[in-house]
Amino acid sequence: MSKTYKVEGMSCGGCASSVEQAIKTAAQEARVEIKLEGGLVTVTGVEDDDLVKQAVEDAGFTFAGIA
Amino acid sequence: MSKTYKVEGMSCGGCASSVEQAIKTAAQEARVEIKLEGGLVTVTGVEDDDLVKQAVEDAGFTFAGIA
């Protein structure tokens, strides 16, 4: 199952890979797909929204909820 | 005391604030100053290079040592 979240503050590929890496560090089983335009982050293999939220925020981006 | 590290992969202000936030999450007492050009990250108030390295890598950037 996958969930798509809205993340604000990603403005380049470096930002996107930062968010991806932060989520994977928090949940090694995660698969992460990011659409920079629209700030959409799709996470597969993680059920815990709060874990994703925390990882995104700890990496300096704004978690804006489920897309 | 401050130390300056070389970090690769930061290509915009979003990347820079991500690295700053990741270090501050790992060490709340840290003060962080970043020069995007040159990839220089100056950290004040943290003695542990490994803590900085880990935070940078967990945020998806490359820690390239002490500058």
Backbone of each chain as nested JSON, in Angstrom:
{
  "chains": [
    {"id": "A", "residues": [
      {"number": 1, "name": "MET", "atoms": {"N": [0.83, -1.198, 0.0], "CA": [0.0, 0.0, 0.0], "C": [0.866, 1.25, 0.0]}},
      {"number": 2, "name": "SER", "atoms": {"N": [0.43, 2.237, -0.709], "CA": [1.196, 3.485, -0.707], "C": [0.296, 4.652, -0.312]}},
      {"number": 3, "name": "LYS", "atoms": {"N": [0.936, 5.665, 0.22], "CA": [0.232, 6.895, 0.576], "C": [0.988, 8.064, -0.025]}},
      {"number": 4, "name": "THR", "atoms": {"N": [0.224, 9.067, -0.431], "CA": [0.873, 10.257, -0.989], "C": [0.651, 11.445, -0.055]}},
      {"number": 5, "name": "TYR", "atoms": {"N": [1.749, 12.11, 0.246], "CA": [1.728, 13.264, 1.148], "C": [2.126, 14.529, 0.382]}},
      {"number": 6, "name": "LYS", "atoms": {"N": [1.701, 15.633, 0.94], "CA": [2.099, 16.93, 0.404], "C": [3.233, 17.463, 1.281]}},
      {"number": 7, "name": "VAL", "atoms": {"N": [4.335, 17.823, 0.636], "CA": [5.486, 18.35, 1.372], "C": [5.877, 19.69, 0.75]}},
      {"number": 8, "name": "GLU", "atoms": {"N": [5.985, 20.703, 1.577], "CA": [6.344, 22.031, 1.076], "C": [7.818, 22.322, 1.326]}},
      {"number": 9, "name": "GLY", "atoms": {"N": [8.403, 23.064, 0.416], "CA": [9.771, 23.52, 0.627], "C": [10.794, 22.844, -0.265]}},
      {"number": 10, "name": "MET", "atoms": {"N": [10.372, 21.816, -1.028], "CA": [11.323, 21.151, -1.925], "C": [11.416, 21.966, -3.213]}},
      {"number": 11, "name": "SER", "atoms": {"N": [12.608, 22.489, -3.49], "CA": [12.713, 23.326, -4.677], "C": [13.696, 22.82, -5.715]}},
      {"number": 12, "name": "CYS", "atoms": {"N": [14.374, 21.729, -5.448], "CA": [15.28, 21.172, -6.462], "C": [15.457, 19.682, -6.202]}},
      {"number": 13, "name": "GLY", "atoms": {"N": [16.215, 19.051, -7.09], "CA": [16.434, 17.615, -6.941], "C": [17.17, 17.249, -5.654]}},
      {"number": 14, "name": "GLY", "atoms": {"N": [18.013, 18.153, -5.182], "CA": [18.713, 17.904, -3.921], "C": [17.748, 17.839, -2.756]}},
      {"number": 15, "name": "CYS", "atoms": {"N": [16.761, 18.744, -2.764], "CA": [15.711, 18.714, -1.735], "C": [14.953, 17.385, -1.792]}},
      {"number": 16, "name": "ALA", "atoms": {"N": [14.593, 16.989, -3.016], "CA": [13.819, 15.761, -3.178], "C": [14.602, 14.563, -2.656]}},
      {"number": 17, "name": "SER", "atoms": {"N": [15.878, 14.5, -2.99], "CA": [16.63, 13.34, -2.522], "C": [16.853, 13.406, -1.021]}},
      {"number": 18, "name": "SER", "atoms": {"N": [16.868, 14.612, -0.48], "CA": [16.968, 14.743, 0.975], "C": [15.731, 14.171, 1.659]}},
      {"number": 19, "name": "VAL", "atoms": {"N": [14.563, 14.523, 1.154], "CA": [13.32, 13.999, 1.735], "C": [13.274, 12.475, 1.596]}},
      {"number": 20, "name": "GLU", "atoms": {"N": [13.649, 12.0, 0.427], "CA": [13.653, 10.545, 0.203], "C": [14.577, 9.846, 1.205]}},
      {"number": 21, "name": "GLN", "atoms": {"N": [15.777, 10.379, 1.335], "CA": [16.745, 9.75, 2.223], "C": [16.298, 9.811, 3.675]}},
      {"number": 22, "name": "ALA", "atoms": {"N": [15.708, 10.929, 4.076], "CA": [15.261, 11.076, 5.464], "C": [14.181, 10.041, 5.783]}},
      {"number": 23, "name": "ILE", "atoms": {"N": [13.268, 9.836, 4.854], "CA": [12.21, 8.845, 5.088], "C": [12.799, 7.435, 5.126]}},
      {"number": 24, "name": "LYS", "atoms": {"N": [13.731, 7.158, 4.228], "CA": [14.346, 5.827, 4.199], "C": [15.206, 5.57, 5.435]}},
      {"number": 25, "name": "THR", "atoms": {"N": [15.788, 6.625, 5.972], "CA": [16.562, 6.464, 7.208], "C": [15.626, 6.122, 8.367]}},
      {"number": 26, "name": "ALA", "atoms": {"N": [14.447, 6.742, 8.371], "CA": [13.487, 6.501, 9.448], "C": [12.787, 5.146, 9.282]}},
      {"number": 27, "name": "ALA", "atoms": {"N": [12.633, 4.705, 8.052], "CA": [11.945, 3.434, 7.79], "C": [12.64, 2.763, 6.616]}},
      {"number": 28, "name": "GLN", "atoms": {"N": [13.543, 1.849, 6.945], "CA": [14.4, 1.278, 5.899], "C": [13.634, 0.52, 4.833]}},
      {"number": 29, "name": "GLU", "atoms": {"N": [12.427, 0.095, 5.157], "CA": [11.639, -0.681, 4.2], "C": [10.867, 0.225, 3.228]}},
      {"number": 30, "name": "ALA", "atoms": {"N": [10.939, 1.522, 3.439], "CA": [10.143, 2.444, 2.628], "C": [10.63, 2.506, 1.184]}},
      {"number": 31, "name": "ARG", "atoms": {"N": [9.676, 2.62, 0.278], "CA": [10.001, 3.045, -1.085], "C": [9.385, 4.425, -1.257]}},
      {"number": 32, "name": "VAL", "atoms": {"N": [10.151, 5.322, -1.834], "CA": [9.737, 6.726, -1.883], "C": [9.809, 7.235, -3.318]}},
      {"number": 33, "name": "GLU", "atoms": {"N": [8.739, 7.896, -3.736], "CA": [8.716, 8.495, -5.067], "C": [8.278, 9.949, -4.908]}},
      {"number": 34, "name": "ILE", "atoms": {"N": [8.995, 10.846, -5.558], "CA": [8.733, 12.267, -5.344], "C": [8.452, 12.975, -6.664]}},
      {"number": 35, "name": "LYS", "atoms": {"N": [7.379, 13.746, -6.655], "CA": [7.142, 14.648, -7.774], "C": [7.394, 16.06, -7.285]}},
      {"number": 36, "name": "LEU", "atoms": {"N": [8.502, 16.617, -7.749], "CA": [8.927, 17.925, -7.277], "C": [7.844, 18.972, -7.549]}},
      {"number": 37, "name": "GLU", "atoms": {"N": [7.335, 18.971, -8.768], "CA": [6.215, 19.857, -9.07], "C": [5.0, 19.361, -8.321]}},
      {"number": 38, "name": "GLY", "atoms": {"N": [4.455, 20.203, -7.504], "CA": [3.311, 19.795, -6.694], "C": [3.705, 19.337, -5.301]}},
      {"number": 39, "name": "GLY", "atoms": {"N": [4.987, 19.069, -5.103], "CA": [5.454, 18.662, -3.777], "C": [4.805, 17.386, -3.273]}},
      {"number": 40, "name": "LEU", "atoms": {"N": [4.715, 16.398, -4.166], "CA": [4.048, 15.154, -3.787], "C": [5.072, 14.064, -3.469]}},
      {"number": 41, "name": "VAL", "atoms": {"N": [4.878, 13.441, -2.329], "CA": [5.781, 12.388, -1.876], "C": [4.959, 11.119, -1.66]}},
      {"number": 42, "name": "THR", "atoms": {"N": [5.224, 10.127, -2.46], "CA": [4.494, 8.864, -2.338], "C": [5.382, 7.836, -1.645]}},
      {"number": 43, "name": "VAL", "atoms": {"N": [4.862, 7.293, -0.559], "CA": [5.629, 6.362, 0.251], "C": [4.926, 5.004, 0.238]}},
      {"number": 44, "name": "THR", "atoms": {"N": [5.694, 3.984, -0.093], "CA": [5.164, 2.623, -0.109], "C": [5.853, 1.817, 0.989]}},
      {"number": 45, "name": "GLY", "atoms": {"N": [5.067, 1.056, 1.712], "CA": [5.64, 0.156, 2.694], "C": [5.732, 0.731, 4.097]}},
      {"number": 46, "name": "VAL", "atoms": {"N": [5.154, 1.888, 4.312], "CA": [5.14, 2.478, 5.661], "C": [3.701, 2.847, 5.998]}},
      {"number": 47, "name": "GLU", "atoms": {"N": [3.228, 2.371, 7.146], "CA": [1.852, 2.666, 7.533], "C": [1.731, 3.912, 8.403]}},
      {"number": 48, "name": "ASP", "atoms": {"N": [2.844, 4.285, 9.013], "CA": [2.802, 5.281, 10.086], "C": [3.003, 6.704, 9.532]}},
      {"number": 49, "name": "ASP", "atoms": {"N": [1.899, 7.443, 9.416], "CA": [1.979, 8.815, 8.912], "C": [2.907, 9.68, 9.768]}},
      {"number": 50, "name": "ASP", "atoms": {"N": [2.855, 9.461, 11.083], "CA": [3.656, 10.301, 11.981], "C": [5.154, 10.108, 11.763]}},
      {"number": 51, "name": "LEU", "atoms": {"N": [5.53, 8.878, 11.436], "CA": [6.937, 8.602, 11.158], "C": [7.379, 9.394, 9.924]}},
      {"number": 52, "name": "VAL", "atoms": {"N": [6.539, 9.419, 8.918], "CA": [6.862, 10.174, 7.699], "C": [6.914, 11.666, 8.016]}},
      {"number": 53, "name": "LYS", "atoms": {"N": [5.92, 12.133, 8.748], "CA": [5.865, 13.548, 9.142], "C": [7.14, 13.958, 9.883]}},
      {"number": 54, "name": "GLN", "atoms": {"N": [7.526, 13.144, 10.849], "CA": [8.706, 13.457, 11.655], "C": [9.968, 13.496, 10.794]}},
      {"number": 55, "name": "ALA", "atoms": {"N": [10.101, 12.535, 9.908], "CA": [11.29, 12.479, 9.048], "C": [11.352, 13.7, 8.142]}},
      {"number": 56, "name": "VAL", "atoms": {"N": [10.216, 14.073, 7.575], "CA": [10.16, 15.233, 6.683], "C": [10.522, 16.504, 7.447]}},
      {"number": 57, "name": "GLU", "atoms": {"N": [9.967, 16.646, 8.635], "CA": [10.221, 17.859, 9.418], "C": [11.662, 17.907, 9.935]}},
      {"number": 58, "name": "ASP", "atoms": {"N": [12.182, 16.764, 10.347], "CA": [13.564, 16.73, 10.819], "C": [14.531, 17.081, 9.685]}},
      {"number": 59, "name": "ALA", "atoms": {"N": [14.106, 16.848, 8.451], "CA": [14.953, 17.187, 7.302], "C": [14.739, 18.63, 6.856]}},
      {"number": 60, "name": "GLY", "atoms": {"N": [13.906, 19.371, 7.578], "CA": [13.787, 20.802, 7.311], "C": [12.699, 21.192, 6.323]}},
      {"number": 61, "name": "PHE", "atoms": {"N": [11.783, 20.267, 6.036], "CA": [10.698, 20.581, 5.111], "C": [9.369, 20.576, 5.866]}},
      {"number": 62, "name": "THR", "atoms": {"N": [8.345, 21.09, 5.207], "CA": [7.052, 21.219, 5.862], "C": [6.122, 20.098, 5.414]}},
      {"number": 63, "name": "PHE", "atoms": {"N": [5.67, 19.326, 6.382], "CA": [4.722, 18.253, 6.106], "C": [3.331, 18.868, 6.096]}},
      {"number": 64, "name": "ALA", "atoms": {"N": [2.672, 18.81, 4.935], "CA": [1.371, 19.481, 4.81], "C": [0.226, 18.488, 4.671]}},
      {"number": 65, "name": "GLY", "atoms": {"N": [0.423, 17.291, 5.194], "CA": [-0.684, 16.338, 5.273], "C": [-0.762, 15.37, 4.113]}},
      {"number": 66, "name": "ILE", "atoms": {"N": [-1.818, 14.598, 4.137], "CA": [-2.038, 13.596, 3.094], "C": [-2.581, 14.306, 1.859]}},
      {"number": 67, "name": "ALA", "atoms": {"N": [-2.013, 13.988, 0.707], "CA": [-2.399, 14.689, -0.533], "C": [-3.716, 14.129, -1.072]}}
    ]},
    {"id": "B", "residues": [
      {"number": 1, "name": "MET", "atoms": {"N": [33.389, 27.241, 20.121], "CA": [34.248, 26.774, 19.037], "C": [33.415, 26.319, 17.862]}},
      {"number": 2, "name": "SER", "atoms": {"N": [33.893, 26.631, 16.674], "CA": [33.149, 26.18, 15.495], "C": [34.057, 25.37, 14.586]}},
      {"number": 3, "name": "LYS", "atoms": {"N": [33.433, 24.51, 13.817], "CA": [34.166, 23.718, 12.822], "C": [33.449, 23.859, 11.502]}},
      {"number": 4, "name": "THR", "atoms": {"N": [34.226, 23.863, 10.432], "CA": [33.629, 23.958, 9.104], "C": [33.845, 22.649, 8.352]}},
      {"number": 5, "name": "TYR", "atoms": {"N": [32.737, 22.166, 7.811], "CA": [32.763, 20.907, 7.072], "C": [32.417, 21.161, 5.615]}},
      {"number": 6, "name": "LYS", "atoms": {"N": [32.827, 20.231, 4.785], "CA": [32.479, 20.264, 3.365], "C": [31.329, 19.279, 3.155]}},
      {"number": 7, "name": "VAL", "atoms": {"N": [30.247, 19.781, 2.567], "CA": [29.086, 18.931, 2.303], "C": [28.742, 19.031, 0.821]}},
      {"number": 8, "name": "GLU", "atoms": {"N": [28.628, 17.891, 0.175], "CA": [28.312, 17.88, -1.256], "C": [26.834, 17.576, -1.482]}},
      {"number": 9, "name": "GLY", "atoms": {"N": [26.291, 18.178, -2.528], "CA": [24.921, 17.855, -2.926], "C": [23.908, 18.946, -2.646]}},
      {"number": 10, "name": "MET", "atoms": {"N": [24.347, 20.002, -1.96], "CA": [23.425, 21.106, -1.694], "C": [23.381, 22.001, -2.922]}},
      {"number": 11, "name": "SER", "atoms": {"N": [22.22, 22.104, -3.54], "CA": [22.166, 22.917, -4.757], "C": [21.202, 24.084, -4.684]}},
      {"number": 12, "name": "CYS", "atoms": {"N": [20.49, 24.243, -3.594], "CA": [19.608, 25.416, -3.48], "C": [19.382, 25.733, -1.998]}},
      {"number": 13, "name": "GLY", "atoms": {"N": [18.657, 26.805, -1.75], "CA": [18.402, 27.193, -0.373], "C": [17.629, 26.143, 0.411]}},
      {"number": 14, "name": "GLY", "atoms": {"N": [16.79, 25.399, -0.28], "CA": [16.045, 24.325, 0.388], "C": [16.972, 23.237, 0.9]}},
      {"number": 15, "name": "CYS", "atoms": {"N": [17.968, 22.906, 0.093], "CA": [18.977, 21.929, 0.521], "C": [19.721, 22.45, 1.753]}},
      {"number": 16, "name": "ALA", "atoms": {"N": [20.105, 23.71, 1.688], "CA": [20.865, 24.3, 2.796], "C": [20.047, 24.273, 4.081]}},
      {"number": 17, "name": "SER", "atoms": {"N": [18.779, 24.636, 3.977], "CA": [17.986, 24.642, 5.211], "C": [17.717, 23.223, 5.69]}},
      {"number": 18, "name": "SER", "atoms": {"N": [17.71, 22.269, 4.764], "CA": [17.562, 20.876, 5.17], "C": [18.765, 20.417, 5.987]}},
      {"number": 19, "name": "VAL", "atoms": {"N": [19.952, 20.735, 5.518], "CA": [21.161, 20.348, 6.249], "C": [21.186, 21.042, 7.61]}},
      {"number": 20, "name": "GLU", "atoms": {"N": [20.844, 22.313, 7.623], "CA": [20.82, 23.05, 8.89], "C": [19.852, 22.394, 9.885]}},
      {"number": 21, "name": "GLN", "atoms": {"N": [18.657, 22.112, 9.403], "CA": [17.644, 21.531, 10.278], "C": [18.054, 20.148, 10.768]}},
      {"number": 22, "name": "ALA", "atoms": {"N": [18.64, 19.348, 9.882], "CA": [19.044, 17.987, 10.265], "C": [20.093, 18.044, 11.377]}},
      {"number": 23, "name": "ILE", "atoms": {"N": [21.04, 18.976, 11.252], "CA": [22.07, 19.086, 12.296], "C": [21.45, 19.578, 13.599]}},
      {"number": 24, "name": "LYS", "atoms": {"N": [20.535, 20.549, 13.495], "CA": [19.9, 21.062, 14.713], "C": [18.992, 20.03, 15.367]}},
      {"number": 25, "name": "THR", "atoms": {"N": [18.416, 19.154, 14.567], "CA": [17.599, 18.087, 15.152], "C": [18.49, 17.11, 15.924]}},
      {"number": 26, "name": "ALA", "atoms": {"N": [19.669, 16.851, 15.375], "CA": [20.593, 15.917, 16.027], "C": [21.261, 16.546, 17.245]}},
      {"number": 27, "name": "ALA", "atoms": {"N": [21.434, 17.864, 17.206], "CA": [22.107, 18.556, 18.319], "C": [21.442, 19.916, 18.494]}},
      {"number": 28, "name": "GLN", "atoms": {"N": [20.524, 19.969, 19.431], "CA": [19.688, 21.166, 19.557], "C": [20.482, 22.42, 19.904]}},
      {"number": 29, "name": "GLU", "atoms": {"N": [21.665, 22.238, 20.463], "CA": [22.475, 23.391, 20.848], "C": [23.292, 23.944, 19.676]}},
      {"number": 30, "name": "ALA", "atoms": {"N": [23.239, 23.271, 18.551], "CA": [24.079, 23.678, 17.413], "C": [23.638, 25.003, 16.82]}},
      {"number": 31, "name": "ARG", "atoms": {"N": [24.622, 25.778, 16.398], "CA": [24.356, 26.902, 15.501], "C": [25.007, 26.543, 14.171]}},
      {"number": 32, "name": "VAL", "atoms": {"N": [24.279, 26.775, 13.109], "CA": [24.725, 26.295, 11.8], "C": [24.698, 27.442, 10.793]}},
      {"number": 33, "name": "GLU", "atoms": {"N": [25.793, 27.565, 10.063], "CA": [25.871, 28.586, 9.024], "C": [26.338, 27.905, 7.742]}},
      {"number": 34, "name": "ILE", "atoms": {"N": [25.648, 28.196, 6.658], "CA": [25.939, 27.475, 5.415], "C": [26.271, 28.438, 4.288]}},
      {"number": 35, "name": "LYS", "atoms": {"N": [27.358, 28.118, 3.588], "CA": [27.655, 28.819, 2.338], "C": [27.394, 27.841, 1.205]}},
      {"number": 36, "name": "LEU", "atoms": {"N": [26.322, 28.108, 0.497], "CA": [25.912, 27.195, -0.57], "C": [27.022, 27.043, -1.599]}},
      {"number": 37, "name": "GLU", "atoms": {"N": [27.565, 28.175, -2.033], "CA": [28.703, 28.101, -2.943], "C": [29.89, 27.573, -2.164]}},
      {"number": 38, "name": "GLY", "atoms": {"N": [30.431, 26.488, -2.636], "CA": [31.54, 25.88, -1.923], "C": [31.104, 24.748, -1.008]}},
      {"number": 39, "name": "GLY", "atoms": {"N": [29.804, 24.694, -0.693], "CA": [29.298, 23.61, 0.139], "C": [29.901, 23.589, 1.531]}},
      {"number": 40, "name": "LEU", "atoms": {"N": [30.007, 24.764, 2.126], "CA": [30.639, 24.859, 3.439], "C": [29.587, 24.976, 4.54]}},
      {"number": 41, "name": "VAL", "atoms": {"N": [29.722, 24.141, 5.541], "CA": [28.785, 24.122, 6.661], "C": [29.58, 24.359, 7.942]}},
      {"number": 42, "name": "THR", "atoms": {"N": [29.316, 25.48, 8.569], "CA": [30.023, 25.805, 9.808], "C": [29.092, 25.559, 10.992]}},
      {"number": 43, "name": "VAL", "atoms": {"N": [29.568, 24.74, 11.902], "CA": [28.759, 24.334, 13.056], "C": [29.426, 24.831, 14.32]}},
      {"number": 44, "name": "THR", "atoms": {"N": [28.661, 25.529, 15.129], "CA": [29.16, 26.024, 16.409], "C": [28.429, 25.312, 17.532]}},
      {"number": 45, "name": "GLY", "atoms": {"N": [29.165, 24.906, 18.539], "CA": [28.528, 24.328, 19.72], "C": [28.405, 22.818, 19.699]}},
      {"number": 46, "name": "VAL", "atoms": {"N": [29.011, 22.172, 18.721], "CA": [28.989, 20.704, 18.668], "C": [30.425, 20.213, 18.497]}},
      {"number": 47, "name": "GLU", "atoms": {"N": [30.836, 19.311, 19.355], "CA": [32.212, 18.811, 19.278], "C": [32.324, 17.544, 18.44]}},
      {"number": 48, "name": "ASP", "atoms": {"N": [31.216, 16.863, 18.271], "CA": [31.236, 15.509, 17.726], "C": [31.078, 15.512, 16.199]}},
      {"number": 49, "name": "ASP", "atoms": {"N": [32.204, 15.324, 15.511], "CA": [32.163, 15.31, 14.044], "C": [31.228, 14.219, 13.525]}},
      {"number": 50, "name": "ASP", "atoms": {"N": [31.226, 13.081, 14.2], "CA": [30.415, 11.953, 13.726], "C": [28.927, 12.265, 13.789]}},
      {"number": 51, "name": "LEU", "atoms": {"N": [28.528, 13.016, 14.791], "CA": [27.123, 13.421, 14.896], "C": [26.739, 14.286, 13.698]}},
      {"number": 52, "name": "VAL", "atoms": {"N": [27.608, 15.203, 13.343], "CA": [27.347, 16.063, 12.188], "C": [27.312, 15.221, 10.912]}},
      {"number": 53, "name": "LYS", "atoms": {"N": [28.3, 14.35, 10.765], "CA": [28.368, 13.465, 9.589], "C": [27.076, 12.65, 9.437]}},
      {"number": 54, "name": "GLN", "atoms": {"N": [26.649, 12.059, 10.54], "CA": [25.452, 11.219, 10.506], "C": [24.223, 12.037, 10.108]}},
      {"number": 55, "name": "ALA", "atoms": {"N": [24.083, 13.208, 10.691], "CA": [22.922, 14.057, 10.389], "C": [22.919, 14.464, 8.915]}},
      {"number": 56, "name": "VAL", "atoms": {"N": [24.08, 14.831, 8.406], "CA": [24.189, 15.237, 7.001], "C": [23.824, 14.072, 6.082]}},
      {"number": 57, "name": "GLU", "atoms": {"N": [24.351, 12.896, 6.396], "CA": [24.101, 11.725, 5.532], "C": [22.647, 11.264, 5.641]}},
      {"number": 58, "name": "ASP", "atoms": {"N": [22.098, 11.316, 6.838], "CA": [20.691, 10.927, 6.998], "C": [19.768, 11.869, 6.233]}},
      {"number": 59, "name": "ALA", "atoms": {"N": [20.231, 13.086, 6.018], "CA": [19.431, 14.046, 5.262], "C": [19.688, 13.943, 3.762]}},
      {"number": 60, "name": "GLY", "atoms": {"N": [20.514, 12.98, 3.349], "CA": [20.663, 12.709, 1.926], "C": [21.789, 13.461, 1.242]}},
      {"number": 61, "name": "PHE", "atoms": {"N": [22.686, 14.032, 2.028], "CA": [23.804, 14.759, 1.427], "C": [25.106, 14.024, 1.743]}},
      {"number": 62, "name": "THR", "atoms": {"N": [26.164, 14.443, 1.055], "CA": [27.443, 13.751, 1.215], "C": [28.367, 14.552, 2.122]}},
      {"number": 63, "name": "PHE", "atoms": {"N": [28.768, 13.925, 3.193], "CA": [29.715, 14.541, 4.127], "C": [31.116, 14.305, 3.599]}},
      {"number": 64, "name": "ALA", "atoms": {"N": [31.807, 15.39, 3.26], "CA": [33.116, 15.232, 2.62], "C": [34.245, 15.688, 3.529]}},
      {"number": 65, "name": "GLY", "atoms": {"N": [34.014, 15.645, 4.831], "CA": [35.092, 15.892, 5.773], "C": [35.199, 17.323, 6.256]}},
      {"number": 66, "name": "ILE", "atoms": {"N": [36.228, 17.548, 7.021], "CA": [36.472, 18.875, 7.579], "C": [37.074, 19.76, 6.484]}},
      {"number": 67, "name": "ALA", "atoms": {"N": [36.529, 20.945, 6.353], "CA": [36.959, 21.83, 5.252], "C": [38.273, 22.517, 5.605]}}
    ]}
  ]
}
